[in-house]
Amino acid sequence: MVRNIAQMVAYTLPSKYAEEWLGDLLEVNNNLIQAGVPRWKINAIALLRIAQLIWVACQITWSDFIDTDWDGRE
Amino acid sequence: MSNARQQSEVKTARAAPEEQLAINSNAPRKIKKPTPREQLVLFAIGYHERYGLEIQRAIKDCSNGSESISVGSLYPTLHNLEKKGLVTSRFGDEVVKERGGARRRYYSLTEDGLYAIKSIQQYQSALLTWQPS
């Protein structure tokens, strides 16, 4: 389930970071599965992390927009 | 820009130890001051190359679980540090099955990043030994 949602979310994330962030998400997910954490809990954690990633993507896009050098000067 | 030129311009903490020591921390440099959270991440990266989850784990382990950083603050912090030129990153070459084929992004300190953590350490030790005149 997480993998499918992650694939959809990948389109909303900055292309520079999508691979890193979603890879980290899947790694944490697999670590939790190996640790024997209940499935519902793993899915809840993953969904929370996906929501965080979308929020981070918005934050970064906004901060980059604010920092844009519109005049092209240093 | 050629690859060799890029490499020479971005010197990272992966440099040889002698090269790290050659950095003159007394010479004043103009760097953008890191925030307390950015300082935490800079110290967590230290002299190694670390990826996001490793940085999180380093902070948690070294504070005995009393401090942690969520992905919601880690990734923007790393992004800001890169913008400030204190940190540089590269994709790892290894293929990790648990990551579904996605590569890890490894972060390391630039010369300015090293200078920043040395300045912070100097400032803290000066505070410890300061005497009123």
N, CA and C atoms of all chains as a GROMACS GRO file, in nm:
protein
  621
    1MET      N    1   0.083  -0.120   0.000
    1MET     CA    2   0.000   0.000   0.000
    1MET      C    3   0.086   0.126   0.000
    2VAL      N    4   0.185   0.126   0.090
    2VAL     CA    5   0.272   0.243   0.103
    2VAL      C    6   0.344   0.272  -0.028
    3ARG      N    7   0.391   0.165  -0.092
    3ARG     CA    8   0.464   0.182  -0.218
    3ARG      C    9   0.376   0.249  -0.324
    4ASN      N   10   0.248   0.208  -0.330
    4ASN     CA   11   0.157   0.266  -0.429
    4ASN      C   12   0.132   0.414  -0.402
    5ILE      N   13   0.109   0.445  -0.274
    5ILE     CA   14   0.086   0.586  -0.239
    5ILE      C   15   0.211   0.667  -0.267
    6ALA      N   16   0.327   0.609  -0.230
    6ALA     CA   17   0.454   0.680  -0.251
    6ALA      C   18   0.475   0.711  -0.399
    7GLN      N   19   0.438   0.616  -0.485
    7GLN     CA   20   0.455   0.638  -0.629
    7GLN      C   21   0.370   0.755  -0.677
    8MET      N   22   0.249   0.766  -0.621
    8MET     CA   23   0.161   0.877  -0.659
    8MET      C   24   0.214   1.009  -0.606
    9VAL      N   25   0.262   1.005  -0.481
    9VAL     CA   26   0.312   1.126  -0.416
    9VAL      C   27   0.439   1.177  -0.484
   10ALA      N   28   0.515   1.085  -0.544
   10ALA     CA   29   0.643   1.122  -0.608
   10ALA      C   30   0.626   1.238  -0.706
   11TYR      N   31   0.509   1.245  -0.770
   11TYR     CA   32   0.487   1.351  -0.869
   11TYR      C   33   0.473   1.488  -0.804
   12THR      N   34   0.436   1.491  -0.676
   12THR     CA   35   0.415   1.621  -0.610
   12THR      C   36   0.545   1.671  -0.544
   13LEU      N   37   0.646   1.584  -0.532
   13LEU     CA   38   0.768   1.623  -0.463
   13LEU      C   39   0.868   1.684  -0.562
   14PRO      N   40   0.958   1.770  -0.511
   14PRO     CA   41   1.061   1.826  -0.600
   14PRO      C   42   1.144   1.713  -0.659
   15SER      N   43   1.169   1.720  -0.790
   15SER     CA   44   1.238   1.609  -0.857
   15SER      C   45   1.377   1.584  -0.799
   16LYS      N   46   1.439   1.691  -0.746
   16LYS     CA   47   1.574   1.679  -0.689
   16LYS      C   48   1.574   1.586  -0.567
   17TYR      N   49   1.463   1.588  -0.493
   17TYR     CA   50   1.461   1.516  -0.365
   17TYR      C   51   1.374   1.390  -0.364
   18ALA      N   52   1.289   1.371  -0.465
   18ALA     CA   53   1.191   1.262  -0.462
   18ALA      C   54   1.256   1.126  -0.437
   19GLU      N   55   1.364   1.097  -0.508
   19GLU     CA   56   1.429   0.966  -0.495
   19GLU      C   57   1.482   0.945  -0.352
   20GLU      N   58   1.548   1.047  -0.300
   20GLU     CA   59   1.606   1.038  -0.164
   20GLU      C   60   1.495   1.020  -0.060
   21TRP      N   61   1.395   1.104  -0.064
   21TRP     CA   62   1.291   1.104   0.038
   21TRP      C   63   1.209   0.975   0.035
   22LEU      N   64   1.169   0.934  -0.085
   22LEU     CA   65   1.087   0.814  -0.093
   22LEU      C   66   1.169   0.688  -0.063
   23GLY      N   67   1.297   0.692  -0.098
   23GLY     CA   68   1.386   0.581  -0.063
   23GLY      C   69   1.399   0.568   0.088
   24ASP      N   70   1.416   0.682   0.156
   24ASP     CA   71   1.424   0.683   0.302
   24ASP      C   72   1.293   0.629   0.363
   25LEU      N   73   1.182   0.670   0.303
   25LEU     CA   74   1.050   0.626   0.351
   25LEU      C   75   1.038   0.473   0.342
   26LEU      N   76   1.077   0.419   0.228
   26LEU     CA   77   1.068   0.273   0.209
   26LEU      C   78   1.165   0.199   0.301
   27GLU      N   79   1.283   0.260   0.323
   27GLU     CA   80   1.382   0.195   0.411
   27GLU      C   81   1.329   0.187   0.554
   28VAL      N   82   1.270   0.296   0.601
   28VAL     CA   83   1.211   0.297   0.737
   28VAL      C   84   1.099   0.194   0.744
   29ASN      N   85   1.018   0.191   0.639
   29ASN     CA   86   0.907   0.097   0.633
   29ASN      C   87   0.955  -0.048   0.645
   30ASN      N   88   1.061  -0.080   0.570
   30ASN     CA   89   1.114  -0.216   0.574
   30ASN      C   90   1.179  -0.248   0.708
   31ASN      N   91   1.244  -0.148   0.768
   31ASN     CA   92   1.304  -0.169   0.900
   31ASN      C   93   1.197  -0.201   1.003
   32LEU      N   94   1.083  -0.131   0.992
   32LEU     CA   95   0.973  -0.154   1.087
   32LEU      C   96   0.911  -0.293   1.065
   33ILE      N   97   0.901  -0.334   0.940
   33ILE     CA   98   0.846  -0.468   0.910
   33ILE      C   99   0.937  -0.574   0.972
   34GLN      N  100   1.070  -0.554   0.953
   34GLN     CA  101   1.167  -0.650   1.009
   34GLN      C  102   1.165  -0.652   1.161
   35ALA      N  103   1.132  -0.535   1.221
   35ALA     CA  104   1.128  -0.528   1.368
   35ALA      C  105   1.000  -0.589   1.424
   36GLY      N  106   0.909  -0.629   1.337
   36GLY     CA  107   0.785  -0.695   1.380
   36GLY      C  108   0.678  -0.602   1.431
   37VAL      N  109   0.684  -0.478   1.388
   37VAL     CA  110   0.582  -0.380   1.428
   37VAL      C  111   0.450  -0.415   1.356
   38PRO      N  112   0.335  -0.403   1.423
   38PRO     CA  113   0.207  -0.435   1.358
   38PRO      C  114   0.186  -0.356   1.228
   39ARG      N  115   0.124  -0.423   1.134
   39ARG     CA  116   0.106  -0.366   1.000
   39ARG      C  117   0.030  -0.234   1.002
   40TRP      N  118  -0.076  -0.227   1.084
   40TRP     CA  119  -0.157  -0.105   1.087
   40TRP      C  120  -0.074   0.014   1.135
   41LYS      N  121   0.017  -0.016   1.230
   41LYS     CA  122   0.102   0.089   1.285
   41LYS      C  123   0.203   0.137   1.179
   42ILE      N  124   0.257   0.044   1.104
   42ILE     CA  125   0.354   0.078   0.998
   42ILE      C  126   0.286   0.166   0.893
   43ASN      N  127   0.164   0.128   0.856
   43ASN     CA  128   0.091   0.207   0.756
   43ASN      C  129   0.059   0.346   0.807
   44ALA      N  130   0.023   0.355   0.936
   44ALA     CA  131  -0.008   0.485   0.996
   44ALA      C  132   0.116   0.574   0.997
   45ILE      N  133   0.230   0.515   1.035
   45ILE     CA  134   0.356   0.592   1.038
   45ILE      C  135   0.391   0.640   0.897
   46ALA      N  136   0.376   0.549   0.801
   46ALA     CA  137   0.410   0.583   0.662
   46ALA      C  138   0.322   0.696   0.610
   47LEU      N  139   0.193   0.690   0.642
   47LEU     CA  140   0.102   0.795   0.595
   47LEU      C  141   0.137   0.930   0.656
   48LEU      N  142   0.174   0.926   0.784
   48LEU     CA  143   0.215   1.048   0.853
   48LEU      C  144   0.341   1.106   0.788
   49ARG      N  145   0.433   1.017   0.756
   49ARG     CA  146   0.559   1.062   0.694
   49ARG      C  147   0.533   1.117   0.554
   50ILE      N  148   0.440   1.056   0.482
   50ILE     CA  149   0.407   1.106   0.347
   50ILE      C  150   0.349   1.247   0.357
   51ALA      N  151   0.261   1.266   0.457
   51ALA     CA  152   0.203   1.399   0.479
   51ALA      C  153   0.314   1.500   0.512
   52GLN      N  154   0.411   1.456   0.593
   52GLN     CA  155   0.524   1.544   0.629
   52GLN      C  156   0.604   1.580   0.504
   53LEU      N  157   0.626   1.481   0.417
   53LEU     CA  158   0.705   1.505   0.296
   53LEU      C  159   0.637   1.608   0.206
   54ILE      N  160   0.504   1.599   0.196
   54ILE     CA  161   0.430   1.696   0.113
   54ILE      C  162   0.446   1.836   0.174
   55TRP      N  163   0.436   1.842   0.306
   55TRP     CA  164   0.452   1.971   0.376
   55TRP      C  165   0.593   2.027   0.354
   56VAL      N  166   0.694   1.940   0.364
   56VAL     CA  167   0.833   1.983   0.343
   56VAL      C  168   0.851   2.034   0.200
   57ALA      N  169   0.789   1.964   0.104
   57ALA     CA  170   0.799   2.005  -0.037
   57ALA      C  171   0.743   2.146  -0.054
   58CYS      N  172   0.630   2.173   0.014
   58CYS     CA  173   0.569   2.307   0.006
   58CYS      C  174   0.662   2.411   0.069
   59GLN      N  175   0.719   2.376   0.185
   59GLN     CA  176   0.810   2.467   0.256
   59GLN      C  177   0.930   2.504   0.168
   60ILE      N  178   0.990   2.401   0.107
   60ILE     CA  179   1.110   2.423   0.027
   60ILE      C  180   1.077   2.506  -0.098
   61THR      N  181   0.965   2.472  -0.161
   61THR     CA  182   0.925   2.548  -0.281
   61THR      C  183   0.903   2.694  -0.246
   62TRP      N  184   0.836   2.718  -0.133
   62TRP     CA  185   0.808   2.855  -0.090
   62TRP      C  186   0.937   2.929  -0.056
   63SER      N  187   1.026   2.864   0.019
   63SER     CA  188   1.150   2.932   0.058
   63SER      C  189   1.237   2.961  -0.065
   64ASP      N  190   1.237   2.871  -0.161
   64ASP     CA  191   1.313   2.896  -0.284
   64ASP      C  192   1.252   3.012  -0.363
   65PHE      N  193   1.118   3.020  -0.361
   65PHE     CA  194   1.048   3.127  -0.431
   65PHE      C  195   1.083   3.262  -0.368
   66ILE      N  196   1.085   3.266  -0.235
   66ILE     CA  197   1.117   3.390  -0.162
   66ILE      C  198   1.262   3.431  -0.190
   67ASP      N  199   1.351   3.334  -0.194
   67ASP     CA  200   1.494   3.363  -0.212
   67ASP      C  201   1.532   3.386  -0.358
   68THR      N  202   1.438   3.375  -0.449
   68THR     CA  203   1.472   3.392  -0.591
   68THR      C  204   1.528   3.532  -0.614
   69ASP      N  205   1.639   3.536  -0.687
   69ASP     CA  206   1.702   3.664  -0.719
   69ASP      C  207   1.639   3.713  -0.850
   70TRP      N  208   1.532   3.792  -0.837
   70TRP     CA  209   1.457   3.833  -0.956
   70TRP      C  210   1.537   3.922  -1.050
   71ASP      N  211   1.630   4.002  -0.993
   71ASP     CA  212   1.709   4.093  -1.077
   71ASP      C  213   1.829   4.025  -1.140
   72GLY      N  214   1.859   3.905  -1.090
   72GLY     CA  215   1.976   3.834  -1.141
   72GLY      C  216   2.105   3.891  -1.088
   73ARG      N  217   2.095   3.974  -0.981
   73ARG     CA  218   2.216   4.029  -0.919
   73ARG      C  219   2.258   3.947  -0.800
   74GLU      N  220   2.383   3.959  -0.761
   74GLU     CA  221   2.434   3.888  -0.642
   74GLU      C  222   2.376   3.951  -0.517
   75MET      N  223   3.081   2.304  -1.719
   75MET     CA  224   3.193   2.297  -1.624
   75MET      C  225   3.242   2.153  -1.616
   76SER      N  226   3.373   2.135  -1.625
   76SER     CA  227   3.424   1.998  -1.624
   76SER      C  228   3.410   1.936  -1.486
   77ASN      N  229   3.412   1.804  -1.487
   77ASN     CA  230   3.395   1.731  -1.361
   77ASN      C  231   3.509   1.759  -1.264
   78ALA      N  232   3.633   1.761  -1.320
   78ALA     CA  233   3.751   1.783  -1.236
   78ALA      C  234   3.745   1.920  -1.169
   79ARG      N  235   3.697   2.019  -1.245
   79ARG     CA  236   3.689   2.154  -1.191
   79ARG      C  237   3.586   2.162  -1.081
   80GLN      N  238   3.474   2.092  -1.104
   80GLN     CA  239   3.368   2.088  -1.002
   80GLN      C  240   3.423   2.029  -0.873
   81GLN      N  241   3.500   1.921  -0.889
   81GLN     CA  242   3.553   1.852  -0.770
   81GLN      C  243   3.649   1.941  -0.695
   82SER      N  244   3.731   2.019  -0.770
   82SER     CA  245   3.828   2.102  -0.701
   82SER      C  246   3.759   2.219  -0.631
   83GLU      N  247   3.646   2.264  -0.685
   83GLU     CA  248   3.577   2.377  -0.623
   83GLU      C  249   3.501   2.337  -0.498
   84VAL      N  250   3.445   2.219  -0.499
   84VAL     CA  251   3.370   2.174  -0.383
   84VAL      C  252   3.454   2.074  -0.307
   85LYS      N  253   3.530   2.124  -0.212
   85LYS     CA  254   3.611   2.035  -0.129
   85LYS      C  255   3.528   1.993  -0.011
   86THR      N  256   3.519   1.867   0.011
   86THR     CA  257   3.432   1.818   0.116
   86THR      C  258   3.511   1.762   0.232
   87ALA      N  259   3.436   1.720   0.334
   87ALA     CA  260   3.499   1.664   0.453
   87ALA      C  261   3.564   1.530   0.426
   88ARG      N  262   3.542   1.477   0.304
   88ARG     CA  263   3.605   1.349   0.271
   88ARG      C  264   3.754   1.367   0.242
   89ALA      N  265   3.800   1.492   0.244
   89ALA     CA  266   3.940   1.517   0.216
   89ALA      C  267   4.028   1.448   0.320
   90ALA      N  268   4.154   1.429   0.283
   90ALA     CA  269   4.247   1.363   0.374
   90ALA      C  270   4.258   1.442   0.504
   91PRO      N  271   4.286   1.375   0.619
   91PRO     CA  272   4.292   1.445   0.747
   91PRO      C  273   4.390   1.562   0.747
   92GLU      N  274   4.508   1.544   0.680
   92GLU     CA  275   4.606   1.655   0.678
   92GLU      C  276   4.546   1.777   0.612
   93GLU      N  277   4.466   1.747   0.508
   93GLU     CA  278   4.405   1.856   0.434
   93GLU      C  279   4.302   1.929   0.522
   94GLN      N  280   4.231   1.850   0.603
   94GLN     CA  281   4.133   1.910   0.694
   94GLN      C  282   4.202   2.001   0.794
   95LEU      N  283   4.320   1.953   0.844
   95LEU     CA  284   4.391   2.032   0.944
   95LEU      C  285   4.449   2.159   0.884
   96ALA      N  286   4.472   2.155   0.753
   96ALA     CA  287   4.532   2.271   0.688
   96ALA      C  288   4.438   2.390   0.681
   97ILE      N  289   4.311   2.365   0.710
   97ILE     CA  290   4.214   2.475   0.705
   97ILE      C  291   4.248   2.571   0.818
   98ASN      N  292   4.276   2.694   0.783
   98ASN     CA  293   4.314   2.791   0.884
   98ASN      C  294   4.189   2.849   0.948
   99SER      N  295   4.156   2.800   1.067
   99SER     CA  296   4.032   2.845   1.131
   99SER      C  297   4.045   2.986   1.186
  100ASN      N  298   4.167   3.042   1.189
  100ASN     CA  299   4.183   3.178   1.239
  100ASN      C  300   4.151   3.282   1.131
  101ALA      N  301   4.169   3.240   1.007
  101ALA     CA  302   4.141   3.333   0.900
  101ALA      C  303   3.991   3.362   0.895
  102PRO      N  304   3.955   3.491   0.901
  102PRO     CA  305   3.812   3.522   0.900
  102PRO      C  306   3.747   3.487   0.767
  103ARG      N  307   3.632   3.427   0.774
  103ARG     CA  308   3.558   3.391   0.652
  103ARG      C  309   3.418   3.446   0.665
  104LYS      N  310   3.359   3.473   0.550
  104LYS     CA  311   3.220   3.519   0.553
  104LYS      C  312   3.132   3.399   0.526
  105ILE      N  313   3.068   3.349   0.630
  105ILE     CA  314   2.974   3.239   0.609
  105ILE      C  315   2.840   3.277   0.670
  106LYS      N  316   2.735   3.220   0.614
  106LYS     CA  317   2.603   3.247   0.670
  106LYS      C  318   2.588   3.166   0.798
  107LYS      N  319   2.555   3.235   0.905
  107LYS     CA  320   2.553   3.171   1.036
  107LYS      C  321   2.444   3.062   1.043
  108PRO      N  322   2.481   2.941   1.086
  108PRO     CA  323   2.379   2.836   1.097
  108PRO      C  324   2.291   2.856   1.220
  109THR      N  325   2.165   2.823   1.209
  109THR     CA  326   2.072   2.829   1.321
  109THR      C  327   2.104   2.713   1.416
  110PRO      N  328   2.051   2.714   1.541
  110PRO     CA  329   2.079   2.602   1.632
  110PRO      C  330   2.045   2.465   1.573
  111ARG      N  331   1.934   2.455   1.501
  111ARG     CA  332   1.898   2.326   1.440
  111ARG      C  333   1.997   2.288   1.330
  112GLU      N  334   2.038   2.388   1.254
  112GLU     CA  335   2.137   2.362   1.149
  112GLU      C  336   2.271   2.319   1.210
  113GLN      N  337   2.304   2.381   1.325
  113GLN     CA  338   2.429   2.343   1.395
  113GLN      C  339   2.424   2.196   1.436
  114LEU      N  340   2.308   2.155   1.487
  114LEU     CA  341   2.289   2.016   1.530
  114LEU      C  342   2.314   1.920   1.413
  115VAL      N  343   2.258   1.954   1.298
  115VAL     CA  344   2.274   1.868   1.179
  115VAL      C  345   2.420   1.871   1.130
  116LEU      N  346   2.482   1.990   1.136
  116LEU     CA  347   2.623   2.000   1.095
  116LEU      C  348   2.710   1.909   1.180
  117PHE      N  349   2.687   1.912   1.313
  117PHE     CA  350   2.765   1.827   1.403
  117PHE      C  351   2.734   1.679   1.380
  118ALA      N  352   2.609   1.648   1.348
  118ALA     CA  353   2.571   1.508   1.324
  118ALA      C  354   2.640   1.454   1.198
  119ILE      N  355   2.659   1.540   1.100
  119ILE     CA  356   2.730   1.496   0.978
  119ILE      C  357   2.879   1.483   1.010
  120GLY      N  358   2.932   1.584   1.078
  120GLY     CA  359   3.072   1.582   1.122
  120GLY      C  360   3.169   1.556   1.009
  121TYR      N  361   3.264   1.466   1.034
  121TYR     CA  362   3.370   1.441   0.935
  121TYR      C  363   3.335   1.324   0.845
  122HIS      N  364   3.209   1.282   0.846
  122HIS     CA  365   3.170   1.166   0.766
  122HIS      C  366   3.076   1.208   0.653
  123GLU      N  367   3.043   1.107   0.575
  123GLU     CA  368   2.938   1.126   0.476
  123GLU      C  369   2.818   1.051   0.530
  124ARG      N  370   2.708   1.120   0.548
  124ARG     CA  371   2.591   1.052   0.606
  124ARG      C  372   2.467   1.081   0.521
  125TYR      N  373   2.376   0.985   0.521
  125TYR     CA  374   2.248   1.009   0.453
  125TYR      C  375   2.142   1.042   0.558
  126GLY      N  376   2.027   1.087   0.512
  126GLY     CA  377   1.923   1.140   0.600
  126GLY      C  378   1.892   1.056   0.723
  127LEU      N  379   1.864   0.927   0.702
  127LEU     CA  380   1.825   0.842   0.815
  127LEU      C  381   1.939   0.824   0.914
  128GLU      N  382   2.062   0.826   0.862
  128GLU     CA  383   2.180   0.811   0.947
  128GLU      C  384   2.195   0.935   1.037
  129ILE      N  385   2.168   1.051   0.980
  129ILE     CA  386   2.177   1.176   1.058
  129ILE      C  387   2.074   1.172   1.171
  130GLN      N  388   1.954   1.128   1.138
  130GLN     CA  389   1.848   1.116   1.240
  130GLN      C  390   1.894   1.022   1.352
  131ARG      N  391   1.948   0.906   1.312
  131ARG     CA  392   1.991   0.805   1.409
  131ARG      C  393   2.107   0.856   1.495
  132ALA      N  394   2.199   0.929   1.432
  132ALA     CA  395   2.315   0.982   1.506
  132ALA      C  396   2.267   1.077   1.616
  133ILE      N  397   2.173   1.163   1.583
  133ILE     CA  398   2.123   1.260   1.682
  133ILE      C  399   2.054   1.187   1.798
  134LYS      N  400   1.972   1.088   1.764
  134LYS     CA  401   1.899   1.014   1.866
  134LYS      C  402   1.994   0.933   1.955
  135ASP      N  403   2.089   0.863   1.893
  135ASP     CA  404   2.182   0.779   1.970
  135ASP      C  405   2.273   0.862   2.060
  136CYS      N  406   2.326   0.970   2.005
  136CYS     CA  407   2.424   1.050   2.082
  136CYS      C  408   2.357   1.126   2.196
  137SER      N  409   2.227   1.149   2.187
  137SER     CA  410   2.158   1.220   2.296
  137SER      C  411   2.088   1.120   2.388
  138ASN      N  412   2.116   0.993   2.371
  138ASN     CA  413   2.049   0.886   2.447
  138ASN      C  414   1.897   0.894   2.435
  139GLY      N  415   1.852   0.932   2.318
  139GLY     CA  416   1.708   0.936   2.292
  139GLY      C  417   1.637   1.060   2.337
  140SER      N  418   1.710   1.153   2.401
  140SER     CA  419   1.642   1.273   2.451
  140SER      C  420   1.618   1.375   2.340
  141GLU      N  421   1.695   1.366   2.232
  141GLU     CA  422   1.674   1.460   2.120
  141GLU      C  423   1.646   1.381   1.994
  142SER      N  424   1.559   1.435   1.913
  142SER     CA  425   1.534   1.371   1.783
  142SER      C  426   1.496   1.479   1.683
  143ILE      N  427   1.510   1.444   1.558
  143ILE     CA  428   1.473   1.539   1.453
  143ILE      C  429   1.384   1.465   1.353
  144SER      N  430   1.269   1.522   1.326
  144SER     CA  431   1.176   1.454   1.235
  144SER      C  432   1.214   1.486   1.091
  145VAL      N  433   1.160   1.407   0.998
  145VAL     CA  434   1.188   1.435   0.857
  145VAL      C  435   1.135   1.572   0.818
  146GLY      N  436   1.029   1.614   0.888
  146GLY     CA  437   0.968   1.745   0.862
  146GLY      C  438   1.063   1.860   0.889
  147SER      N  439   1.162   1.841   0.976
  147SER     CA  440   1.261   1.947   0.996
  147SER      C  441   1.398   1.911   0.940
  148LEU      N  442   1.426   1.782   0.927
  148LEU     CA  443   1.558   1.742   0.876
  148LEU      C  444   1.579   1.785   0.731
  149TYR      N  445   1.482   1.752   0.646
  149TYR     CA  446   1.502   1.780   0.504
  149TYR      C  447   1.510   1.930   0.472
  150PRO      N  448   1.420   2.014   0.531
  150PRO     CA  449   1.438   2.158   0.506
  150PRO      C  450   1.570   2.211   0.560
  151THR      N  451   1.615   2.155   0.674
  151THR     CA  452   1.743   2.200   0.732
  151THR      C  453   1.858   2.167   0.637
  152LEU      N  454   1.857   2.044   0.584
  152LEU     CA  455   1.962   2.003   0.491
  152LEU      C  456   1.959   2.091   0.365
  153HIS      N  457   1.838   2.122   0.321
  153HIS     CA  458   1.820   2.206   0.203
  153HIS      C  459   1.880   2.345   0.228
  154ASN      N  460   1.852   2.401   0.348
  154ASN     CA  461   1.904   2.533   0.382
  154ASN      C  462   2.056   2.532   0.394
  155LEU      N  463   2.108   2.424   0.453
  155LEU     CA  464   2.254   2.414   0.468
  155LEU      C  465   2.322   2.406   0.332
  156GLU      N  466   2.257   2.338   0.239
  156GLU     CA  467   2.314   2.330   0.104
  156GLU      C  468   2.311   2.468   0.037
  157LYS      N  469   2.200   2.540   0.061
  157LYS     CA  470   2.189   2.674   0.002
  157LYS      C  471   2.294   2.768   0.060
  158LYS      N  472   2.326   2.749   0.189
  158LYS     CA  473   2.427   2.833   0.254
  158LYS      C  474   2.568   2.791   0.217
  159GLY      N  475   2.581   2.679   0.150
  159GLY     CA  476   2.713   2.631   0.108
  159GLY      C  477   2.790   2.563   0.219
  160LEU      N  478   2.722   2.520   0.324
  160LEU     CA  479   2.791   2.455   0.436
  160LEU      C  480   2.795   2.303   0.417
  161VAL      N  481   2.709   2.253   0.332
  161VAL     CA  482   2.695   2.109   0.312
  161VAL      C  483   2.686   2.082   0.163
  162THR      N  484   2.741   1.970   0.122
  162THR     CA  485   2.726   1.930  -0.018
  162THR      C  486   2.674   1.786  -0.019
  163SER      N  487   2.616   1.745  -0.129
  163SER     CA  488   2.559   1.610  -0.132
  163SER      C  489   2.588   1.540  -0.264
  164ARG      N  490   2.579   1.409  -0.259
  164ARG     CA  491   2.595   1.329  -0.381
  164ARG      C  492   2.512   1.202  -0.363
  165PHE      N  493   2.470   1.144  -0.474
  165PHE     CA  494   2.396   1.018  -0.466
  165PHE      C  495   2.494   0.902  -0.450
  166GLY      N  496   2.460   0.807  -0.364
  166GLY     CA  497   2.544   0.689  -0.345
  166GLY      C  498   2.533   0.595  -0.463
  167ASP      N  499   2.631   0.507  -0.475
  167ASP     CA  500   2.633   0.415  -0.590
  167ASP      C  501   2.566   0.282  -0.557
  168GLU      N  502   2.558   0.251  -0.428
  168GLU     CA  503   2.509   0.118  -0.391
  168GLU      C  504   2.357   0.105  -0.414
  169VAL      N  505   2.315  -0.017  -0.444
  169VAL     CA  506   2.172  -0.043  -0.462
  169VAL      C  507   2.123  -0.116  -0.338
  170VAL      N  508   2.031  -0.053  -0.267
  170VAL     CA  509   1.977  -0.112  -0.144
  170VAL      C  510   1.838  -0.165  -0.173
  171LYS      N  511   1.821  -0.295  -0.150
  171LYS     CA  512   1.695  -0.361  -0.186
  171LYS      C  513   1.576  -0.301  -0.111
  172GLU      N  514   1.601  -0.270   0.018
  172GLU     CA  515   1.489  -0.219   0.102
  172GLU      C  516   1.438  -0.083   0.055
  173ARG      N  517   1.516  -0.014  -0.027
  173ARG     CA  518   1.476   0.119  -0.072
  173ARG      C  519   1.405   0.115  -0.206
  174GLY      N  520   1.374  -0.002  -0.254
  174GLY     CA  521   1.303  -0.015  -0.382
  174GLY      C  522   1.384   0.039  -0.499
  175GLY      N  523   1.517   0.030  -0.488
  175GLY     CA  524   1.604   0.076  -0.597
  175GLY      C  525   1.642   0.223  -0.590
  176ALA      N  526   1.584   0.297  -0.496
  176ALA     CA  527   1.617   0.439  -0.483
  176ALA      C  528   1.755   0.454  -0.419
  177ARG      N  529   1.831   0.550  -0.471
  177ARG     CA  530   1.965   0.570  -0.417
  177ARG      C  531   1.961   0.657  -0.291
  178ARG      N  532   2.066   0.643  -0.210
  178ARG     CA  533   2.077   0.729  -0.091
  178ARG      C  534   2.150   0.857  -0.130
  179ARG      N  535   2.112   0.966  -0.066
  179ARG     CA  536   2.185   1.091  -0.089
  179ARG      C  537   2.276   1.115   0.031
  180TYR      N  538   2.404   1.118   0.005
  180TYR     CA  539   2.501   1.136   0.114
  180TYR      C  540   2.542   1.282   0.126
  181TYR      N  541   2.539   1.329   0.250
  181TYR     CA  542   2.576   1.468   0.278
  181TYR      C  543   2.711   1.474   0.346
  182SER      N  544   2.789   1.572   0.310
  182SER     CA  545   2.917   1.594   0.380
  182SER      C  546   2.940   1.744   0.390
  183LEU      N  547   3.029   1.780   0.482
  183LEU     CA  548   3.054   1.922   0.506
  183LEU      C  549   3.147   1.978   0.400
  184THR      N  550   3.125   2.102   0.363
  184THR     CA  551   3.218   2.172   0.275
  184THR      C  552   3.324   2.236   0.364
  185GLU      N  553   3.419   2.304   0.305
  185GLU     CA  554   3.520   2.375   0.386
  185GLU      C  555   3.454   2.478   0.476
  186ASP      N  556   3.353   2.546   0.422
  186ASP     CA  557   3.281   2.644   0.503
  186ASP      C  558   3.208   2.577   0.619
  187GLY      N  559   3.154   2.458   0.593
  187GLY     CA  560   3.085   2.382   0.698
  187GLY      C  561   3.180   2.343   0.810
  188LEU      N  562   3.300   2.297   0.770
  188LEU     CA  563   3.402   2.262   0.869
  188LEU      C  564   3.444   2.384   0.949
  189TYR      N  565   3.458   2.495   0.877
  189TYR     CA  566   3.496   2.620   0.944
  189TYR      C  567   3.388   2.659   1.045
  190ALA      N  568   3.262   2.639   1.005
  190ALA     CA  569   3.150   2.676   1.093
  190ALA      C  570   3.153   2.594   1.222
  191ILE      N  571   3.173   2.462   1.211
  191ILE     CA  572   3.171   2.383   1.336
  191ILE      C  573   3.294   2.412   1.421
  192LYS      N  574   3.406   2.442   1.358
  192LYS     CA  575   3.527   2.477   1.436
  192LYS      C  576   3.506   2.610   1.507
  193SER      N  577   3.442   2.704   1.438
  193SER     CA  578   3.415   2.835   1.501
  193SER      C  579   3.323   2.819   1.621
  194ILE      N  580   3.221   2.732   1.606
  194ILE     CA  581   3.126   2.710   1.717
  194ILE      C  582   3.199   2.648   1.837
  195GLN      N  583   3.285   2.551   1.807
  195GLN     CA  584   3.361   2.485   1.915
  195GLN      C  585   3.454   2.585   1.984
  196GLN      N  586   3.519   2.671   1.906
  196GLN     CA  587   3.609   2.772   1.964
  196GLN      C  588   3.532   2.869   2.052
  197TYR      N  589   3.416   2.911   2.002
  197TYR     CA  590   3.332   3.004   2.077
  197TYR      C  591   3.288   2.943   2.210
  198GLN      N  592   3.248   2.816   2.204
  198GLN     CA  593   3.200   2.749   2.326
  198GLN      C  594   3.314   2.730   2.427
  199SER      N  595   3.432   2.694   2.378
  199SER     CA  596   3.543   2.676   2.474
  199SER      C  597   3.590   2.810   2.528
  200ALA      N  598   3.580   2.916   2.447
  200ALA     CA  599   3.615   3.049   2.496
  200ALA      C  600   3.517   3.094   2.605
  201LEU      N  601   3.390   3.059   2.587
  201LEU     CA  602   3.288   3.093   2.687
  201LEU      C  603   3.317   3.023   2.820
  202LEU      N  604   3.359   2.897   2.809
  202LEU     CA  605   3.387   2.816   2.928
  202LEU      C  606   3.500   2.875   3.012
  203THR      N  607   3.598   2.932   2.944
  203THR     CA  608   3.718   2.978   3.015
  203THR      C  609   3.722   3.129   3.032
  204TRP      N  610   3.616   3.197   2.993
  204TRP     CA  611   3.616   3.344   2.996
  204TRP      C  612   3.625   3.396   3.139
  205GLN      N  613   3.707   3.499   3.158
  205GLN     CA  614   3.720   3.565   3.289
  205GLN      C  615   3.694   3.714   3.272
  206PRO      N  616   3.619   3.774   3.364
  206PRO     CA  617   3.599   3.920   3.351
  206PRO      C  618   3.729   3.995   3.377
  207SER      N  619   3.754   4.098   3.298
  207SER     CA  620   3.882   4.170   3.316
  207SER      C  621   3.864   4.285   3.415
   0.00000   0.00000   0.00000
